[in-house]
Amino acid sequence: MSTHPQETPLKITTRTVVDMKGRGEKISMLTAYDFTMARIIDQAGIDIILVGDSASNVMAGHETTLPITLEQMIYHTQCVVRAAERSLVVADLPFMSYQVTDTGALKSAGRLMKEAGVHAVKLEGGATVVPAIRKIVDAGIPVMGHLGLTPQSIYKFGTYKVRATDSREADQLLQDAKSLQEAGCFAIVLEKIPASLAKRVTESLEIPTIGIGAGMECDGQVLVVHDMLGLNKDFSPRFIRRYADLHKEMTDAIQSYHSDVKKGLFPNETEQYG
């Protein structure tokens, strides 16, 4: 029997993620908003945990991501960071926490790092947010970009349809991606854009792309964990693959518990104290 202590899994860093692109290794990313889910995801070996502003939808029941506050994002991020021993934890900067001033963006990012212990922040937008990104990166806080469908701008675009389907918008997205890379982003999420464009962007960058509804040629993939596990039955775009049907399993379990309580079958003699 070996007397050597069990090796601790290597911590994923922003450098690790960039190196994965260099050696052609795909990057896995899932969302999490609480300690228990984050611990399961971390122990399952996922590379990046995203504390998404999608918490506004799946945790708080809002129609959009817009209502969630910086304080709420800090709380969710604190919960996730406590669970993550290996995964890189990235948190979204919520709506209006970075758009007003570049200094305000830095303060918001700084709070997420200082108060929540996050490893990197993510924000949406192209050329217009480059000055904010530079300021955040210059302060030592890693930044992940986000292009394509940007949910915080939903009222501007008025639709969740695929973005950058015409050549003008596609060329602009490619230019924005290069600008984000030059500003210091270590990775970029590409959401709901044509697969051919995602391939073009991915091949044009030295930093990795993480796709959601952007095809198989991205350097990695991200899904909302509630969608992937089948907990959410109300959202079924084509890019979601449901790896489980926890909605059904949980409903069946809860109904069985309810029935056993009503019939006096729970607890039984072995489930009580003498």
Stockholm file with secondary structure:
# STOCKHOLM 1.0

chainA/1-274         MSTHPQETPLKITTRTVVDMKGRGEKISMLTAYDFTMARIIDQAGIDIILVGDSASNVMAGHETTLPITLEQMIYHTQCVVRAAERSLVVADLPFMSYQVTDTGALKSAGRLMKEAGVHAVKLEGGATVVPAIRKIVDAGIPVMGHLGLTPQSIYKFGTYKVRATDSREADQLLQDAKSLQEAGCFAIVLEKIPASLAKRVTESLEIPTIGIGAGMECDGQVLVVHDMLGLNKDFSPRFIRRYADLHKEMTDAIQSYHSDVKKGLFPNETEQYG
#=GR chainA/1-274 SS CCCSCCCCCCCCCHHHHHHHHHTTCCEEEEECCSHHHHHHHHHTTCSEEEECTTHHHHTTCCSSSTTCCHHHHHHHHHHHHHHCSSSEEEEECCTTSSSSCHHHHHHHHHHHHHHHCCSEEECCBSGGGHHHHHHHHHTTCCEEEEEESCGGGHHHHCCCSCSCCSHHHHHHHHHHHHHHHHHTCSEEEEESCCHHHHHHHHHHCSSCEEEESSCTTSSEEEECHHHHTTCCCSCCCTTCCCSCCHHHHHHHHHHHHHHHHHHTCSSCGGGSCC
#=GC SS_cons         CCCSCCCCCCCCCHHHHHHHHHTTCCEEEEECCSHHHHHHHHHTTCSEEEECTTHHHHTTCCSSSTTCCHHHHHHHHHHHHHHCSSSEEEEECCTTSSSSCHHHHHHHHHHHHHHHCCSEEECCBSGGGHHHHHHHHHTTCCEEEEEESCGGGHHHHCCCSCSCCSHHHHHHHHHHHHHHHHHTCSEEEEESCCHHHHHHHHHHCSSCEEEESSCTTSSEEEECHHHHTTCCCSCCCTTCCCSCCHHHHHHHHHHHHHHHHHHTCSSCGGGSCC
//
